[in-house]
Amino acid sequence: MINIAIMGFGTVGSGVAEVLTKNHDSIARKCGEDIRIKYILDLRDFPDSPFADRVIKDFELIEKDDDIKVVVECLGGLHPSYEFVKRCLLSGKSVSTSNKELIAEKGDELLQIAKDNNLNLLFEASVGGGIPIIRPLDQCLAANEVYEIAGILNGTTNFIMTKMIREQMPFEQALKLAQELGYAERDPSADVDGDDACRKICILASLAFGRHVFPSQCYTEGISKITLEDVEYAAQIGGVIKLIGRCKKLPDGRVTLMVAPTIVMRSCQLANVEDVFNAILVRGDAIGDVVFYGRGAGKLPTASAVVADVMDCVKHLNRRKYLFWEKGAPDYVADYREWETSLYVRASSFDAEAAFEKAKEIFGEDIRRLHREAEPAGELAFVTGKDTEIVLMQRMRIYENSGCSVIGCIRVCDL
Ligand code: HSE
């Protein structure tokens, strides 16, 4: 019998208890041990829960109990998760966590502590919810030089964009629905502003390229400025707007990454990923393209990944699984603006025809004008040719200084 503790009894933590209970026998058969939940750490009481008698409020009970071999961390946020996970590792306990903020900010340090103490720190659930991606990237694709990853990494924003695209549902209404369904973060601005996806692409970049990438090194833009008009114009070029997290390895060994709303062509697999589903496209030199797809958020899908990590920890109690990356460095991440892209631009002007002629002068003759139904006079939308973002933004400033007011612009994906 192996005793474990769960820290945090919210959506994911209670899902972990539910899966461990419901599938107890098959889990025991697969890992050769009975797994028993001894403690549940939470500041709240759960008098109606079947686990009510195991709820504790004092972390030290877990830390000092040598009987606890594996700890599940589902508290979310950086504090006190970081301190608690560190203390668990220092007191000889392996950890399974769903906490992307923790791994994105402190992964290098915590992985080093796990390594020094011959323990496992596993975090499959931190990216893509229930989708297996961490283990496949680390193990099944280990023979590859992975050189690019692009993904829809946030279920809430994908749900919102799907509602906006399919049902022309206003943003606020779609967000409220996502919250009711338990997809959103405690503070949904982490979803909407792209921070959640940023943490996830940082974890994938750290793992794929072997060196820690911090969220502060990743250019991040959310979806809150996307309008139903943008959705309509994107459809005109055969695309849909998705929040895409992307990272690349450069020939000089550095990496570049960003999270931003992006127009993805319908022909790309990521375009057809809808609702709360996530998908992650990995490009490796031997495998080519491989796409991982599934439920990226929600109680049981996320618990599925956490429990699998608990089982892996139980199966490797005195052995380390090799899951590790080196410390980060400020000059390791290149300027995202060196990335080449096309831009969709929406602008307004007293005279849309003259503004389009001006756009051709500044961005080049190859820009393509877009139209939508019931387009108001003075509105103008176009797609530029491809160039580095540094060059395109310089042109954008010249365009704005020429009297055209840019309402918004979105990168057009070349995946
Ligand atoms: N809020 C996150 C999402 C949960 O919507 O994807 C899973 O990380």
Boltz pocket constraint, residues with backbone or C-beta under 6 A from the ligand:
constraints:
  - pocket:
      binder: B
      contacts: [[A, 125], [A, 126], [A, 128], [A, 129], [A, 153], [A, 154], [A, 155], [A, 156], [A, 157], [A, 183], [A, 184], [A, 185], [A, 191], [A, 196], [A, 296], [A, 297], [A, 298]]
      max_distance: 6.0
